[in-house]
Structure formats: C-alpha cells, structure tokens
C-alpha cells in the first residue's frame, strides 16, 4: 500500500494545479489518471483541441465571413482541408501532454495509471487493465471532469449522431450539420464549421444563445452567425432524432442523413448531428458511497467555499463541481484547494473571473452585466467602442468587433467589460485589472495606449460613457 500526503484523481486543469501546488509546499503527491496520456478532457478532447482547430482555421485563411478557399474537386478539397486542420491540432495536443508530463516530473509528482476508485475514505485503488495499485493518502482531490451528456433517447453512433468528443475524429467534413445546444460548445463549433463552409442549423431551447453573456454582445453574435448563413432555431426543443434515407438526388458520405424533429413539429435534416446540451460529471466509476460521498443527478459533487466535500479531507475541483466549468477557473480551484488542505494562505477574487468563448468572432467578459446591474438597482452607464472606429480595427478588417464598458453613474468606477471581436480574450484582462484596482472611467481617458492597437477601444468607450453621463 502506497502512502502520499495528497492523492489527486484526474490530471485535468484542476488536478494539475492541485498536484503541483502541493508539491511546491513540500508534500508527497501522486496523480491517478485512467487515460494513457495526461491532461484530461481539457487537453485531449475539449479546450485545447477545439481552440487548436479554431487557430488552424484562422491561420489557413478562414476568418469571420470569409469561407476557406478550396481547389479542384469541391468535396475532396474540403475533406482534405479538414483532415489537414485536425492533423495540426494533434501536434498541439502532443506538445501540451509533454509539457504536463515535464511539469510533474520536475516537481516530483508521481503519475499512477489506472481508474481511480475509492475503497474507503482513506484508500483509493488505481485499477488498470492488468493490475491494481492501492493508495492511501491524508488528503484526496477529485478532478475527474465531465463527459458529454448522452440521453438514452438519442441514438448516438459516433459517425452521424455525435458528441463533441467524436467531432474531431470525423474522417470527413459534413456538408450540413445540426447542432443541438446553443451553449459555449455548440456556439463555438457552429461558428467554426460555418467558416469551413458547412451548412449549420443551431437549435437552442432558450430564446438566445449564451444566456449568461451580455445581451447586446449575444445579439451581435447571433446577427453575425445568421448573416454568414447559419440558421438559428431559438426557443425550440428536439423531441426525436433518427437516421433516415436521403431524399432522391441527395448524396452523403455515409449514405444516410439525420433527421431532428422539433417540439413545434418541424423536421430538419442534415448529414450529421452534434448533440451539445450539457455535460455529465465523470463520477460514475469512483465508488463515491465507499468514501461517504454522493453526486447529484448530473454527476456533480457538492463542495464548500474551500472546495471540501462532505468528507473534510476529500476535496473536489474543476468541471466536476459544476459552473463555471472553465479551464482557467478549474486551475485556480485546484490551487486553492491544495493551499487550504495544507494550511497555506491564498486568496481569489471570485467576482473577477473572466469568461472566454472562442467562437469566430471570440467573446469575453468580466464583472457585472447590464441585466444584473438593472436587477440589483445599481445606477450605471455604458460606453461602447466599435472596432471599425479604431485604426487597428480597420487594419485587420474586423468590422463587427465591439467593446463595452459599464461604469457606476455616481462613483464612475468600472463595473464590467464585455467584448466581441478579434483578441477579445486577451483585451479583457485590461478591464479585469481596472476593476480589481477600482479604477474610474477617467483612468482610460487619461491613459496613453499604443497606436494603432485594439486597446484604444477602452479610451473610445470611456469617452462615450462620459459623454452619456454629461447628458444625464
């Protein structure tokens, strides 16, 4: 029986940071990982692969509103392009996996391959194909992440009816695709595929995409997607999915099509259907009851503010505990959990967590939204800068980009920043720092930004907000 100060189950973002933080504190640490490779969902099927595909599309000449060029036979050219893009993604994934392995090795973190399963609250078995290793530890951290939800009513086959896990394994690029779910995953892939020339129909049960994002930003994204050919079916729910013979004259690679029947009675057909409605906590095989734990119906584990479960020496972090389920927040949760379990002081400013949505165009936000400020009765004003007003925006040809600042009407402090357009996920950190240090809108007015840069949007938006305040 091996003994460690900390045993981490899962090597995704939360598990990585928890393991390395504990190792930095001089603790003995092991990571139990059931995959043959490290990195969890984030590196192997989720965050990095999807972002790598996005960057590959942009590098190859595809960007918002300009379909990728192909030559020769149209279908063959598209398929060749798609497989080439996926191949470049694999190179990025391999490099990320090697980086994680090196980080663990340099910090003395031992990796034990096998599926982690609790024997009791103090013991975990790492079960592999040919052997099982018993591990005892003073503390445990569950960082097993999530898997795509797969309702029994949907006949998934991994080829024509798929989840996000199978999308990047497709041997061809479908001519048309139905995407069920207008959350982050569905929206990101819809925007990428439409740039590649796929006829996309995006179905969302709510009345708008990304309902946690500022409404004005979401409206801009929806307008852009529609203008480039994506069909949005908002306020619709899918009640039935099945394969069907193509209509006469319609040719498909698989020889079949998918039909989605909506609650309203509409029937939609496409070559492929991507189901992207929610994810399920990967807790099924952990044998949680043996440790005195349980998961909710969606497989998520409940924790307190220090990421402790109902059993104080067992922690959980990352997507397995639910919203916001972002790689960036998962990393920080893992670090904070490790600090707490070993008595190390550390702080996190929860209200300053940035959100990044890597659609084409990308979206990012930090701080308050207009909807929340209105609901809380906080007097605010907004300032907007359009990329097309900025020299850098003209230089890069981004005509849809927009940056919005929200400020308090009385104190004039910055309350929130919302961006859609090129570099949004990078630009947001300027606003994040301003909010953290309680800067007023005058900070952006008086600050000199490099010219020409997109950062100038902050100054333009600040002037816009001040002009509105003067009118008041």
SVG drawing of the C-alpha trace seen along z (x, -y; Angstrom):
<svg xmlns="http://www.w3.org/2000/svg" viewBox="-46 -67 59 75">
<polyline fill="none" stroke="black" stroke-width="0.4" points="0.0,0.0 1.5,-3.3 1.0,-6.4 1.0,-10.1 0.2,-13.4 -2.2,-14.1 -3.7,-11.8 -5.3,-13.5 -7.8,-11.7 -7.6,-13.1 -4.9,-15.1 -7.0,-17.8 -6.5,-21.5 -7.8,-21.3 -5.8,-18.1 -2.6,-19.5 -2.6,-22.7 -3.5,-21.0 -0.7,-18.4 1.9,-21.0 0.8,-23.4 1.0,-20.7 4.4,-19.6 5.7,-23.2 4.7,-23.0 7.0,-20.0 4.2,-17.4 4.3,-13.9 1.8,-13.8 0.5,-11.2 -1.9,-11.7 -4.1,-8.8 -5.1,-9.0 -7.1,-6.4 -6.0,-7.6 -2.8,-6.6 -2.0,-10.3 -2.2,-13.2 -4.3,-16.3 -7.8,-15.0 -10.7,-16.3 -9.2,-19.8 -6.1,-18.6 -7.4,-15.6 -11.0,-16.2 -12.1,-19.7 -10.5,-23.0 -7.2,-22.6 -8.4,-20.6 -11.3,-22.9 -9.1,-26.0 -6.4,-24.4 -8.9,-23.8 -10.0,-27.4 -6.5,-28.7 -5.8,-26.4 -8.8,-27.7 -7.7,-31.3 -4.1,-30.6 -5.2,-28.9 -7.1,-31.9 -10.5,-31.3 -11.9,-34.1 -15.2,-35.6 -17.2,-35.9 -14.7,-34.5 -15.0,-30.8 -11.8,-28.8 -10.6,-28.5 -10.5,-25.1 -9.4,-24.0 -10.1,-21.0 -12.9,-18.8 -15.0,-20.6 -15.9,-17.7 -12.4,-16.2 -10.8,-19.6 -13.0,-20.2 -12.2,-16.8 -8.5,-17.2 -8.6,-20.6 -10.5,-19.3 -8.1,-16.3 -5.1,-18.7 -6.6,-21.0 -7.2,-18.1 -3.7,-16.8 -2.2,-20.2 -4.4,-20.0 -2.9,-16.7 0.6,-18.3 -0.5,-20.9 -2.1,-18.3 1.0,-16.2 3.1,-19.2 0.7,-20.1 0.7,-16.5 4.5,-16.5 4.6,-19.8 2.3,-18.5 4.5,-15.3 7.6,-17.5 5.9,-19.7 5.0,-16.7 8.5,-15.2 10.2,-18.5 8.0,-18.8 8.3,-15.2 4.6,-14.4 4.2,-10.6 1.8,-9.5 -0.1,-6.2 -2.0,-4.9 -5.4,-3.4 -9.0,-4.2 -9.4,-5.7 -11.9,-4.1 -12.5,-4.6 -12.1,-1.6 -12.9,-3.7 -12.5,-7.3 -8.7,-6.9 -7.9,-4.5 -8.1,-4.7 -7.4,-1.8 -5.9,-2.7 -7.3,0.1 -5.6,0.7 -6.1,3.5 -3.6,5.9 -3.1,4.7 -4.5,2.6 -2.5,0.3 -3.7,-0.6 -3.1,-4.2 -3.6,-5.7 -3.4,-9.5 -4.1,-12.1 -6.0,-14.2 -7.7,-13.5 -8.8,-15.8 -11.3,-14.6 -10.7,-16.3 -12.3,-13.9 -14.0,-16.5 -17.1,-15.8 -18.3,-13.8 -20.8,-14.9 -24.4,-14.2 -25.8,-11.3 -29.5,-10.9 -30.8,-7.4 -33.4,-8.8 -30.6,-9.9 -29.2,-7.0 -25.5,-8.1 -23.3,-6.1 -20.2,-8.2 -20.4,-8.9 -23.6,-10.7 -25.0,-11.4 -22.2,-12.5 -21.0,-14.4 -18.1,-16.9 -15.7,-14.0 -16.3,-12.5 -16.4,-15.7 -12.6,-16.0 -12.3,-12.3 -14.6,-12.6 -12.8,-11.4 -14.7,-13.9 -16.3,-17.3 -20.1,-17.1 -21.9,-19.3 -24.5,-20.1 -24.8,-19.7 -27.5,-20.1 -26.1,-21.3 -28.4,-20.8 -27.5,-23.2 -26.5,-26.9 -24.1,-26.9 -20.4,-27.5 -19.5,-24.3 -22.4,-24.4 -21.8,-28.1 -18.0,-27.7 -18.3,-24.7 -21.2,-26.3 -19.1,-29.4 -16.0,-27.3 -18.0,-25.0 -19.8,-27.7 -16.5,-29.3 -15.4,-26.0 -18.5,-26.1 -20.7,-23.7 -24.4,-24.5 -25.2,-24.7 -28.5,-24.7 -28.2,-25.6 -31.1,-24.6 -31.4,-26.2 -34.3,-25.8 -33.8,-29.3 -34.6,-32.5 -31.0,-33.4 -27.5,-31.9 -25.2,-32.1 -27.8,-33.4 -25.1,-34.3 -23.4,-36.7 -24.4,-40.4 -27.5,-40.5 -26.1,-43.1 -23.0,-41.0 -25.1,-37.9 -27.3,-39.8 -24.2,-40.9 -23.0,-37.3 -26.4,-36.0 -26.7,-38.6 -23.2,-37.7 -23.9,-34.0 -27.2,-34.5 -25.6,-36.9 -23.0,-34.2 -25.5,-31.5 -26.1,-29.8 -29.7,-29.0 -30.7,-29.7 -33.7,-27.9 -34.3,-29.7 -36.9,-28.6 -37.1,-25.2 -36.6,-21.7 -35.6,-18.5 -38.0,-15.6 -36.7,-12.9 -33.5,-12.2 -33.1,-9.3 -31.2,-8.3 -33.2,-8.5 -32.6,-7.7 -31.5,-10.7 -34.0,-12.3 -33.7,-11.4 -30.7,-13.2 -29.0,-13.9 -25.7,-12.2 -23.9,-11.8 -20.6,-10.2 -22.3,-7.8 -25.2,-7.1 -27.6,-8.3 -28.9,-11.5 -30.1,-12.6 -33.5,-14.0 -34.3,-16.0 -37.9,-16.5 -38.7,-19.6 -41.4,-20.1 -43.1,-22.6 -43.4,-19.8 -40.7,-21.0 -38.3,-18.3 -34.7,-19.3 -32.3,-17.1 -28.5,-17.2 -25.6,-14.9 -24.6,-14.9 -25.9,-15.9 -23.8,-17.2 -25.5,-16.9 -24.1,-19.6 -26.6,-20.0 -24.8,-19.9 -22.1,-17.6 -22.2,-15.0 -19.8,-14.8 -17.4,-11.8 -18.0,-10.3 -19.7,-7.0 -16.7,-4.8 -15.4,-6.4 -17.5,-4.4 -18.3,-7.5 -20.5,-5.8 -17.5,-3.9 -15.9,-7.3 -19.2,-8.6 -19.9,-10.8 -22.6,-11.2 -23.1,-13.0 -26.2,-14.8 -28.2,-13.5 -25.8,-15.2 -22.8,-13.6 -21.6,-16.8 -20.1,-16.8 -21.1,-19.4 -18.3,-21.4 -18.0,-24.3 -16.1,-27.6 -12.8,-25.8 -13.6,-23.0 -14.1,-20.5 -16.7,-17.8 -18.9,-16.4 -15.9,-14.4 -13.4,-17.2 -10.2,-15.6 -11.6,-14.9 -11.8,-17.9 -13.2,-18.3 -12.4,-21.0 -12.9,-21.8 -15.8,-20.9 -16.9,-18.0 -18.3,-20.6 -20.3,-22.5 -20.4,-26.1 -18.5,-27.9 -16.6,-24.8 -13.8,-26.7 -10.2,-25.5 -9.0,-28.8 -11.3,-28.6 -10.6,-24.9 -6.8,-25.6 -7.4,-28.2 -9.9,-26.0 -7.3,-23.2 -4.6,-25.6 -6.9,-27.0 -7.9,-23.5 -4.3,-22.4 -3.5,-25.5 -6.4,-25.1 -5.8,-21.4 -2.2,-22.2 -2.9,-25.4 -1.3,-27.8 -3.0,-31.2 -4.2,-32.2 -6.9,-34.4 -9.1,-34.5 -11.3,-37.3 -14.3,-35.3 -16.2,-38.3 -13.2,-38.9 -13.2,-35.6 -13.0,-36.3 -15.1,-34.3 -13.8,-33.4 -15.8,-32.0 -13.7,-31.0 -16.2,-31.4 -15.4,-33.2 -15.6,-36.0 -14.5,-35.4 -16.3,-36.8 -15.0,-37.7 -16.4,-39.3 -15.6,-40.2 -17.5,-41.8 -21.2,-42.8 -23.6,-42.5 -26.3,-45.2 -29.0,-42.7 -27.6,-42.1 -27.0,-45.8 -30.5,-46.5 -31.9,-43.7 -29.8,-44.9 -30.9,-48.5 -27.4,-49.9 -27.2,-53.1 -24.8,-52.6 -23.9,-53.9 -22.4,-52.1 -19.7,-53.2 -19.2,-51.5 -16.4,-51.4 -16.8,-49.7 -13.6,-48.2 -14.4,-49.9 -13.9,-53.2 -10.3,-52.2 -7.4,-52.3 -6.3,-48.8 -9.8,-47.5 -9.6,-48.9 -6.1,-47.4 -7.2,-43.9 -10.5,-44.2 -12.7,-43.4 -16.0,-45.2 -18.1,-43.6 -15.9,-43.9 -17.2,-45.9 -16.0,-46.7 -18.5,-47.9 -17.5,-49.4 -20.1,-49.6 -19.4,-52.2 -21.2,-53.4 -23.1,-56.7 -22.0,-58.2 -18.6,-56.8 -17.6,-56.4 -15.8,-53.2 -15.6,-50.4 -18.1,-47.6 -17.8,-45.4 -16.3,-45.0 -17.8,-43.0 -16.1,-42.4 -16.8,-40.6 -14.2,-40.5 -10.6,-39.8 -8.4,-39.4 -11.4,-39.7 -10.0,-37.1 -6.7,-39.0 -8.1,-42.5 -10.4,-41.6 -7.5,-41.5 -7.0,-45.2 -10.6,-45.7 -10.1,-42.9 -7.1,-44.8 -9.1,-48.1 -12.0,-46.6 -9.6,-44.9 -8.0,-48.2 -11.3,-50.1 -10.3,-52.4 -12.6,-55.0 -13.5,-55.7 -11.1,-58.6 -8.2,-56.1 -8.9,-55.1 -9.4,-58.7 -6.0,-59.7 -4.0,-56.6 -2.0,-56.6 -2.3,-53.4 0.0,-52.3 -1.3,-53.4 -2.7,-51.6 -3.9,-48.9 -7.3,-47.4 -6.6,-48.5 -7.6,-52.1 -11.2,-50.8 -11.0,-51.3 -10.3,-55.0 -13.0,-55.4 -15.6,-53.5 -14.6,-55.7 -15.2,-58.9 -18.6,-57.5 -19.6,-56.7 -18.5,-60.2 -20.5,-61.9 -23.6,-60.0 -23.0,-61.0 -22.8,-64.6 -26.1,-64.3 -27.6,-62.9"/>
</svg>
